[in-house]
Each structure stands twice: as structure tokens, then as C-alpha cells.
Amino acid sequence: MRPLLLTVLCVLLALFFGFWGIQTAWIGSLPNQNPSDYEVWATVLLGLGLLFFLLPFVLWLMVSRKRSNT
């Protein structure tokens, strides 16, 4: 798979999981909702969003270091 395509895919997944996590946290903060029911799920989704956001940077850094060593 092309590196640029993989980067775009990871950023799109990061946006998807990030917005989904924010929406889940928002739903948990509404009246008549128990926030503890939503906090773990929102944390997992935001963590996945952060992972997919940082993954392309780590991969590009690894590739650039590998190219500079050879």
C-alpha cells in the first residue's frame, strides 16, 4: 500500500474515532444519563483516535531514519 494512502487512511480513522469519542462523552453528560456508563467507552474511542493520529508520524519517522542509514 502506498505510504501517502496509508497516512490519509490513518488520519481519517483518527477523525472518525475522535469525533465518535467526543459524541459518546457528550451523550454521557446529558441529563438523566449516568456518566460512568459512557466514560470508559469514550476514553477507548479517544485513545484509538490518538493512536491513529500518531501512527503515520511514527511510521514516516521510522522510514526516514531507515533511508538515512542505508
C-alpha positions as CSV (number, residue, x, y, z in Angstrom):
1,M,0.0,0.0,0.0
2,R,1.3,3.5,-0.8
3,P,2.6,5.4,2.2
4,L,0.5,8.5,1.4
5,L,-2.7,6.5,1.1
6,L,-1.9,4.8,4.4
7,T,-1.3,8.2,6.0
8,V,-4.6,9.6,4.7
9,L,-6.5,6.4,5.9
10,C,-5.0,6.7,9.3
11,V,-5.9,10.4,9.6
12,L,-9.4,9.7,8.5
13,L,-9.7,6.9,11.1
14,A,-8.3,9.3,13.7
15,L,-11.0,11.8,12.9
16,F,-13.7,9.2,12.9
17,F,-12.8,7.7,16.3
18,G,-12.1,11.2,17.8
19,F,-15.5,12.6,16.8
20,W,-17.2,9.3,17.9
21,G,-15.4,9.6,21.3
22,I,-16.4,13.2,21.7
23,Q,-20.0,12.4,20.8
24,T,-20.1,9.5,23.3
25,A,-18.7,11.7,26.1
26,W,-21.3,14.4,25.2
27,I,-24.1,11.8,25.3
28,G,-22.9,10.7,28.8
29,S,-23.0,14.3,30.0
30,L,-26.7,14.8,29.2
31,P,-29.3,15.0,31.9
32,N,-30.8,11.6,33.0
33,Q,-27.6,9.8,31.8
34,N,-25.1,8.1,34.0
35,P,-21.7,9.4,33.0
36,S,-19.9,6.3,34.3
37,D,-21.7,4.2,31.7
38,Y,-20.0,6.3,28.9
39,E,-16.6,7.3,30.3
40,V,-14.8,4.1,29.6
41,W,-16.1,3.8,26.0
42,A,-15.4,7.5,25.3
43,T,-11.8,7.0,26.7
44,V,-11.2,4.0,24.5
45,L,-12.5,5.8,21.4
46,L,-10.4,8.9,22.0
47,G,-7.4,6.7,22.6
48,L,-8.0,5.0,19.3
49,G,-8.3,8.3,17.6
50,L,-5.0,9.5,19.2
51,L,-3.3,6.2,18.2
52,F,-4.4,6.5,14.5
53,F,-3.3,10.2,14.5
54,L,0.2,9.5,15.8
55,L,0.7,6.2,13.8
56,P,1.6,7.9,10.5
57,F,4.1,10.2,12.1
58,V,5.9,7.3,13.8
59,L,5.9,5.3,10.5
60,W,7.2,8.2,8.5
61,L,9.9,8.8,11.1
62,M,10.9,5.1,11.0
63,V,11.0,5.1,7.2
64,S,13.1,8.3,7.0
65,R,15.6,7.0,9.6
66,K,15.9,3.7,7.7
67,R,16.5,5.6,4.4
68,S,19.2,7.8,6.0
69,N,21.1,4.8,7.5
70,T,21.4,3.0,4.2
